[in-house]
């Protein structure tokens, strides 16, 4: 046993944290795939090994795209496996293990600290040990309160098995996974204000990220005088993007114009929330939306949630950093400045690299899907963006994709969970640094 532990420790120390995170999530996917492939986890013969792989990767990546029915094709045991995979994927690789280590020893090994910083991308002001404890406590409290609230709402709405359904959807919402036990998601509860409000609250809490919660708690308890720049950017950017998208969707989508005003507003709020948080639930049929509305949701899915949260996408901080670069270029500045604060150059470089990798994966994925499938391009583009942003919204083509396309979407979901930049680093990270010996100007 000592040799095994020593060998494992040596393995962790010899490999870069980015590669360890990639390997960790891949391990979750493989274990989930094996468990979901067993006959005792599903009810019908329609669940193939490819469906099990797709579902496992979708759960670990907290995407929510499915090729079979979660509520009908998987039994209670299979649903529990899916829920565990969602939880592990939502809180991040090594988070639970690090919490156990901290609970027993009070000290987090150096290699675990490096992995934690890689998973959460924390500001310099945060200590990883305290942050992980806060993540676990916040997750448990939020999901428990959410489950109790949903239980009361589901029971009042007359849904079957309200306790299990509430537990499943509370975790799925907070982890922005978008998995639902109902084949039409929450379309039947479109006008249920309580259910919509609870799901919105859980999803926004998960998507805005643990950084904001920890930061707000430190501010309320007097440990800091002000919230960090990261938290302020996350809150303001998420609020403004959601408000603008809400106005565009509310005004421009014809399929909801016949609804009463309050239902129309509720449907618009929910669908915008489901896209920007990347939770992927829906209360209106996505396949019936106009191209203009799909474009609005598409932009929200690409921007996505926030760092150190449970959602995917390019991230709100990356989006604002790119806007900052554009503004600085127009003003002739060499530094990117937000509210009088200069953003470190390495963060700006990371934001631009993320945009480049994200665009590359999205374009390549759409092209490859177009080679195989005959669906309209906008549906394929939406599907690919949903997979890369780990959103889970679909125009209804997921189950009809060819096997090779399902494998491609599976890979894209995995890339989305790591982040395109993280996936690129895991594949091409140099073993030793290479110094630039020459420099030459480049016209842009």
C-alpha positions as CSV (number, residue, x, y, z in Angstrom):
1,X,0.0,0.0,0.0
2,X,2.8,2.4,0.8
3,X,4.4,1.7,-2.5
4,X,1.1,2.4,-4.3
5,X,0.7,5.7,-2.4
6,X,4.3,6.6,-3.1
7,X,3.9,5.8,-6.8
8,X,0.7,7.8,-7.0
9,X,2.3,10.8,-5.3
10,X,5.3,10.6,-7.7
11,X,2.9,10.5,-10.6
12,X,1.2,13.6,-9.4
13,X,4.4,15.5,-8.9
14,X,5.8,14.5,-12.3
15,X,2.9,15.8,-14.4
16,X,1.6,19.3,-14.9
17,X,-1.7,20.1,-13.1
18,X,-3.5,20.8,-16.4
19,X,-2.8,17.3,-17.6
20,X,-3.8,15.8,-14.2
21,X,-7.2,17.6,-14.4
22,X,-7.8,16.3,-17.9
23,X,-6.9,12.8,-16.8
24,X,-9.1,13.1,-13.7
25,X,-12.2,14.1,-15.7
26,X,-11.4,11.4,-18.2
27,X,-11.3,8.9,-15.4
28,X,-14.8,10.1,-14.2
29,X,-16.1,9.7,-17.7
30,X,-14.8,6.1,-18.1
31,X,-16.1,5.0,-14.8
32,X,-19.5,6.5,-15.5
33,X,-19.5,4.9,-18.9
34,X,-18.9,1.5,-17.5
35,X,-21.5,1.8,-14.8
36,X,-24.2,3.2,-17.2
37,X,-23.4,0.4,-19.6
38,X,-24.5,-2.3,-17.2
39,X,-28.1,-3.6,-17.8
40,X,-29.1,-3.0,-14.1
41,X,-28.8,0.8,-14.6
42,X,-31.4,1.2,-17.4
43,X,-34.8,-0.1,-18.2
44,X,-34.7,-0.7,-21.9
45,X,-32.5,-2.3,-24.5
46,X,-32.3,1.1,-26.4
47,X,-29.4,2.3,-24.2
48,X,-26.3,1.3,-26.3
49,X,-22.7,1.6,-25.1
50,X,-22.4,4.8,-27.2
51,X,-25.5,6.3,-25.4
52,X,-23.9,5.4,-22.1
53,X,-20.6,7.1,-23.1
54,X,-22.5,10.1,-24.3
55,X,-24.5,10.4,-21.1
56,X,-21.5,9.9,-18.9
57,X,-19.5,12.6,-20.6
58,X,-22.5,14.9,-20.7
59,X,-22.9,14.5,-16.9
60,X,-19.3,15.0,-16.0
61,X,-19.0,18.0,-18.2
62,X,-22.4,19.3,-16.8
63,X,-23.7,19.7,-20.3
64,X,-27.1,18.0,-20.4
65,X,-27.3,16.9,-24.0
66,X,-28.8,13.4,-24.1
67,X,-29.4,10.8,-26.8
68,X,-31.9,8.8,-24.6
69,X,-34.4,9.7,-22.0
70,X,-32.9,10.2,-18.5
71,X,-36.2,9.7,-16.7
72,X,-37.5,6.8,-18.8
73,X,-34.5,4.9,-20.2
74,X,-32.5,4.9,-17.0
75,X,-33.9,3.4,-13.7
76,X,-33.3,4.9,-10.3
77,X,-29.8,3.4,-10.0
78,X,-28.8,4.8,-13.4
79,X,-30.2,8.2,-12.4
80,X,-28.1,8.1,-9.1
81,X,-25.0,7.3,-11.1
82,X,-25.8,10.3,-13.4
83,X,-26.4,12.5,-10.4
84,X,-23.1,11.6,-8.8
85,X,-21.2,12.3,-12.1
86,X,-23.0,15.7,-12.3
87,X,-21.9,16.5,-8.7
88,X,-18.3,15.5,-9.3
89,X,-18.2,17.4,-12.5
90,X,-19.9,20.5,-11.0
91,X,-17.7,21.0,-8.0
92,X,-14.5,20.3,-10.0
93,X,-11.9,17.6,-10.1
94,X,-10.1,16.8,-6.8
95,X,-12.4,19.2,-4.8
96,X,-14.1,16.5,-2.8
97,X,-10.8,14.6,-2.3
98,X,-9.0,17.8,-1.2
99,X,-11.9,18.5,1.3
100,X,-11.5,15.1,2.8
101,X,-7.7,15.6,3.1
102,X,-8.3,19.0,4.8
103,X,-10.9,17.6,7.1
104,X,-8.4,14.9,8.3
105,X,-5.1,16.7,8.4
106,X,-5.9,20.4,8.0
107,X,-3.1,20.7,5.5
108,X,-3.4,20.4,1.7
109,X,-0.4,18.9,-0.1
110,X,1.4,21.2,-2.6
111,X,0.4,19.1,-5.6
112,X,-3.3,19.3,-4.6
113,X,-2.9,23.1,-4.2
114,X,-1.6,23.3,-7.7
115,X,-4.5,21.3,-9.1
116,X,-7.0,23.4,-7.1
117,X,-5.6,26.6,-8.6
118,X,-5.8,25.1,-12.0
119,X,-9.4,24.0,-11.6
120,X,-10.7,27.3,-10.1
121,X,-8.3,29.9,-11.6
122,X,-8.5,32.0,-8.4
123,X,-7.4,35.6,-7.8
124,X,-4.2,36.1,-5.8
125,X,-6.2,37.2,-2.8
126,X,-7.7,33.8,-2.2
127,X,-6.2,30.9,-0.2
128,X,-7.0,27.5,-1.9
129,X,-7.5,25.6,1.4
130,X,-10.1,28.0,2.8
131,X,-11.7,28.3,-0.6
132,X,-12.2,24.5,-1.0
133,X,-13.8,24.3,2.4
134,X,-16.1,27.2,1.4
135,X,-17.0,25.5,-1.9
136,X,-18.1,22.3,-0.2
137,X,-20.1,24.0,2.5
138,X,-21.8,26.4,0.0
139,X,-22.6,23.6,-2.3
140,X,-24.2,21.4,0.4
141,X,-26.2,24.2,1.9
142,X,-27.4,25.6,-1.5
143,X,-28.4,22.2,-2.9
144,X,-30.2,21.2,0.3
145,X,-32.2,24.4,0.5
146,X,-32.9,24.1,-3.3
147,X,-34.1,20.5,-2.9
148,X,-36.4,21.4,-0.1
149,X,-37.9,24.4,-2.0
150,X,-38.4,22.3,-5.1
151,X,-39.9,19.5,-3.1
152,X,-42.6,21.8,-1.9
153,X,-43.2,23.3,-5.3
154,X,-43.3,19.9,-7.1
155,X,-45.6,18.4,-4.5
156,X,-48.0,21.4,-4.9
157,X,-47.8,21.0,-8.7
158,X,-48.8,17.3,-8.4
159,X,-45.6,15.8,-9.9
160,X,-44.7,12.1,-9.3
161,X,-41.9,11.3,-6.8
162,X,-41.5,14.9,-5.8
163,X,-38.6,14.3,-3.3
164,X,-36.4,12.4,-5.7
165,X,-37.2,14.8,-8.5
166,X,-36.5,17.8,-6.3
167,X,-33.1,16.4,-5.2
168,X,-32.1,15.5,-8.8
169,X,-33.1,18.8,-10.2
170,X,-31.6,20.8,-7.4
171,X,-28.1,19.3,-8.0
172,X,-28.6,19.5,-11.8
173,X,-29.6,23.2,-11.6
174,X,-26.8,24.3,-9.2
175,X,-24.2,22.4,-11.2
176,X,-25.7,23.9,-14.3
177,X,-26.0,20.4,-15.8
178,X,-29.4,20.7,-17.4
179,X,-30.3,17.0,-16.9
180,X,-34.0,16.6,-16.4
181,X,-36.1,13.6,-15.5
182,X,-38.8,15.0,-17.9
183,X,-38.4,14.6,-21.6
184,X,-39.6,18.1,-22.3
185,X,-37.6,19.6,-19.5
186,X,-39.8,22.1,-17.7
187,X,-42.2,23.1,-20.6
188,X,-45.2,21.8,-18.6
189,X,-44.2,24.1,-15.7
190,X,-43.7,27.2,-17.9
191,X,-46.2,29.3,-15.9
192,X,-45.2,27.9,-12.4
193,X,-43.6,31.0,-10.8
194,X,-42.2,29.1,-7.8
195,X,-40.4,26.4,-9.9
196,X,-39.0,28.9,-12.3
197,X,-37.7,31.2,-9.6
198,X,-36.1,28.4,-7.6
199,X,-34.3,27.0,-10.7
200,X,-33.2,30.5,-11.8
201,X,-31.8,31.1,-8.3
202,X,-29.9,27.8,-8.1
203,X,-28.5,28.2,-11.7
204,X,-27.3,31.8,-11.2
205,X,-25.7,30.9,-7.9
206,X,-23.8,28.0,-9.5
207,X,-22.9,29.9,-12.7
208,X,-21.7,33.1,-11.0
209,X,-19.2,31.0,-9.2
210,X,-17.7,30.3,-5.8
211,X,-15.4,33.2,-6.1
212,X,-18.3,35.7,-5.8
213,X,-19.8,33.8,-2.8
214,X,-16.5,33.6,-0.9
215,X,-15.8,37.2,-1.7
216,X,-19.2,38.4,-0.6
217,X,-18.9,36.4,2.7
218,X,-15.5,37.9,3.4
219,X,-16.9,41.4,2.8
220,X,-20.0,40.8,5.0
221,X,-17.9,39.4,7.9
222,X,-15.6,42.4,7.7
223,X,-12.5,40.4,6.6
224,X,-12.1,42.7,3.6
225,X,-13.1,46.2,2.9
226,X,-14.3,45.7,-0.6
227,X,-15.1,42.9,-3.1
228,X,-12.3,41.9,-5.5
229,X,-12.3,43.3,-9.1
230,X,-13.1,39.7,-10.3
231,X,-16.3,39.5,-8.4
232,X,-17.5,43.0,-9.4
233,X,-16.8,42.2,-13.1
234,X,-18.7,38.9,-12.8
235,X,-21.8,40.5,-11.1
236,X,-22.0,43.5,-13.4
237,X,-21.3,41.7,-16.6
238,X,-23.8,38.9,-15.9
239,X,-26.5,41.4,-14.9
240,X,-26.0,43.6,-18.0
241,X,-25.8,40.7,-20.5
242,X,-28.9,39.1,-19.0
243,X,-30.8,42.3,-19.1
244,X,-29.9,43.1,-22.8
245,X,-30.6,39.5,-23.9
246,X,-33.9,39.5,-22.0
247,X,-35.1,42.6,-23.9
248,X,-34.1,41.2,-27.2
249,X,-35.7,37.8,-26.6
250,X,-38.9,39.3,-25.1
251,X,-39.4,41.7,-28.1
252,X,-38.1,39.5,-30.9
253,X,-39.5,36.0,-30.3
254,X,-42.9,35.5,-32.0
255,X,-43.7,32.1,-30.5
256,X,-44.3,33.6,-27.0
257,X,-46.3,36.7,-28.1
258,X,-49.6,35.0,-27.8
259,X,-48.9,34.2,-24.1
260,X,-50.2,36.4,-21.3
261,X,-47.7,39.1,-20.4
262,X,-46.5,37.6,-17.2
263,X,-46.0,34.1,-18.8
264,X,-44.2,35.8,-21.8
265,X,-41.9,37.6,-19.4
266,X,-41.3,34.5,-17.3
267,X,-40.5,32.4,-20.3
268,X,-38.1,35.0,-21.6
269,X,-36.3,35.3,-18.2
270,X,-36.0,31.6,-17.8
271,X,-34.6,30.9,-21.3
272,X,-32.1,33.8,-21.1
273,X,-31.1,32.5,-17.7
274,X,-30.7,28.9,-19.0
275,X,-28.4,30.1,-21.7
276,X,-26.1,32.5,-19.9
277,X,-25.7,30.2,-16.9
278,X,-25.3,27.2,-19.3
279,X,-27.8,25.2,-17.3
280,X,-29.6,24.2,-20.4
281,X,-33.2,23.8,-19.1
282,X,-36.1,25.0,-21.2
283,X,-39.7,26.0,-20.7
284,X,-40.4,26.6,-24.4
285,X,-39.5,24.3,-27.4
286,X,-36.1,25.4,-28.7
287,X,-36.7,23.9,-32.1
288,X,-39.6,26.3,-32.7
289,X,-37.6,29.5,-32.0
290,X,-36.8,31.9,-34.9
291,X,-33.2,32.3,-36.1
292,X,-32.9,35.7,-34.4
293,X,-33.8,34.2,-31.0
294,X,-31.5,31.3,-31.6
295,X,-28.7,33.7,-32.3
296,X,-29.4,35.6,-29.1
297,X,-29.2,32.3,-27.1
298,X,-26.2,31.3,-29.1
299,X,-24.2,34.4,-28.1
300,X,-25.2,33.8,-24.5
301,X,-24.0,30.2,-24.6
302,X,-20.7,31.3,-26.1
303,X,-20.1,33.9,-23.4
304,X,-21.3,31.5,-20.8
305,X,-20.9,31.6,-17.0
306,X,-18.0,32.7,-14.7
307,X,-14.7,31.3,-13.6
308,X,-14.7,29.0,-10.5
309,X,-18.4,28.3,-11.1
310,X,-20.2,25.3,-12.3
311,X,-21.0,26.6,-15.8
312,X,-19.1,26.6,-19.0
313,X,-18.6,28.9,-22.0
314,X,-15.9,31.4,-22.7
315,X,-16.6,33.0,-19.3
316,X,-17.8,36.5,-18.5
317,X,-14.4,37.7,-17.3
318,X,-12.8,36.6,-20.5
319,X,-15.5,38.4,-22.5
320,X,-14.9,41.6,-20.5
321,X,-11.1,41.3,-20.8
322,X,-11.5,41.1,-24.6
323,X,-13.7,44.2,-24.5
324,X,-11.0,45.9,-22.4
325,X,-8.4,45.0,-25.0
326,X,-10.6,46.5,-27.7
327,X,-11.1,49.7,-25.7
328,X,-7.4,50.0,-24.9
329,X,-6.5,49.6,-28.6
330,X,-8.9,52.3,-29.6
331,X,-7.6,54.6,-27.0
332,X,-4.0,53.9,-27.8
333,X,-3.2,52.3,-24.5
334,X,-0.7,49.5,-23.9
335,X,-2.4,48.4,-20.7
336,X,-5.9,47.0,-20.2
337,X,-7.6,49.0,-17.4
338,X,-10.9,48.3,-15.6
339,X,-12.2,50.9,-13.1
340,X,-8.8,52.3,-12.6
341,X,-7.2,48.9,-12.1
342,X,-4.6,47.5,-14.5
343,X,-5.2,43.9,-15.5
344,X,-2.1,41.7,-15.4
345,X,-0.7,41.0,-18.8
346,X,-0.7,37.2,-18.3
347,X,-4.5,37.3,-17.7
348,X,-5.0,39.3,-20.8
349,X,-2.9,36.9,-22.8
350,X,-5.0,34.0,-21.3
351,X,-8.2,35.7,-22.3
352,X,-7.1,36.2,-25.9
353,X,-5.8,32.6,-26.1
354,X,-9.0,31.3,-24.8
355,X,-11.0,33.2,-27.4
356,X,-8.7,31.8,-30.1
357,X,-8.9,28.2,-28.9
358,X,-12.7,28.5,-28.4
359,X,-13.2,29.8,-31.9
360,X,-11.0,27.2,-33.4
361,X,-12.8,24.3,-31.7
362,X,-16.2,25.7,-32.5
363,X,-15.4,26.2,-36.2
364,X,-13.7,22.8,-36.5
365,X,-16.6,21.1,-34.8
366,X,-19.2,22.7,-37.0
367,X,-17.3,21.8,-40.1
368,X,-16.9,18.2,-39.2
369,X,-20.6,17.9,-38.2
370,X,-21.5,19.5,-41.6
371,X,-19.5,16.8,-43.4
372,X,-21.6,14.0,-41.8
373,X,-25.1,15.5,-41.1
374,X,-27.7,16.9,-43.4
375,X,-29.5,19.0,-40.8
376,X,-29.7,22.8,-41.4
377,X,-26.4,24.5,-40.6
378,X,-28.0,26.7,-37.9
379,X,-29.1,23.6,-36.0
380,X,-25.6,22.0,-36.2
381,X,-24.0,25.3,-35.2
382,X,-26.3,25.6,-32.2
383,X,-25.7,21.9,-31.2
384,X,-21.9,22.4,-31.4
385,X,-22.0,25.6,-29.5
386,X,-24.2,24.0,-26.8
387,X,-21.8,21.1,-26.4
388,X,-18.7,23.3,-26.3
389,X,-20.3,25.7,-23.8
390,X,-21.6,22.7,-21.8
391,X,-25.1,24.1,-22.0
392,X,-27.4,21.3,-23.2
393,X,-29.9,23.2,-25.2
394,X,-30.8,21.7,-28.5
395,X,-33.1,22.2,-31.4
396,X,-34.0,18.5,-31.1
397,X,-31.4,16.8,-33.3
398,X,-29.2,15.2,-30.6
399,X,-30.7,11.7,-30.6
400,X,-30.9,11.7,-34.5
401,X,-27.2,12.3,-35.0
402,X,-25.1,9.6,-36.7
403,X,-22.8,7.6,-34.3
404,X,-19.7,9.4,-35.5
405,X,-21.4,12.7,-34.8
406,X,-22.3,11.6,-31.3
407,X,-18.7,10.7,-30.7
408,X,-17.6,14.2,-32.0
409,X,-20.1,15.9,-29.7
410,X,-18.8,13.8,-26.8
411,X,-15.3,15.0,-27.5
412,X,-16.5,18.6,-27.8
413,X,-18.3,18.3,-24.4
414,X,-15.1,17.1,-22.8
415,X,-13.1,19.9,-24.3
416,X,-15.8,22.3,-23.1
417,X,-15.5,21.0,-19.5
418,X,-11.7,21.5,-19.5
419,X,-12.0,24.7,-21.4
420,X,-10.5,24.8,-25.0
421,X,-7.3,26.5,-23.6
422,X,-6.9,23.9,-20.9
423,X,-7.4,21.1,-23.4
424,X,-4.8,22.6,-25.7
425,X,-2.4,23.0,-22.8
426,X,-3.0,19.4,-21.8
427,X,-2.1,18.1,-25.3
428,X,0.8,20.4,-26.1
429,X,2.3,21.6,-22.8
430,X,6.1,21.7,-23.3
431,X,8.2,19.7,-20.9
432,X,10.6,22.6,-20.6
433,X,10.4,26.2,-21.4
434,X,11.6,27.5,-24.7
435,X,13.1,31.0,-24.8
436,X,12.6,33.3,-27.7
437,X,16.0,34.3,-29.1
438,X,14.8,36.6,-31.9
439,X,12.0,39.1,-32.3
440,X,10.5,40.8,-35.4
441,X,7.7,43.2,-36.0
442,X,4.3,41.9,-37.4
443,X,1.8,44.1,-39.1
444,X,-1.7,43.7,-37.7
